[in-house]
Amino acid sequence: MSKKKKTKKTNIKNVQKVVEQQQSEKNNTLVFGGILLAMSSIGLLIFVLSDKVFHLS
């Protein structure tokens, strides 16, 4: 009574390559975004501390 459904066979290797490429692109953008955020926050911290310590204004 049980019938087996016909499924389309996809090439698993091709699917894995596409998924890996998309993940690596996302990882690269996250790394660059994190580095940019860290550099800007360090710059702001240095600016605020130098203003508080040396009273530039």
Buried (B, 14 or more C-beta within 10 A) or exposed (E): EEEEEEEEEEEEEEEEEEEEEEEEEEEEEEEEEEEEEEEEEEEEEEEEEEEEEEEEE
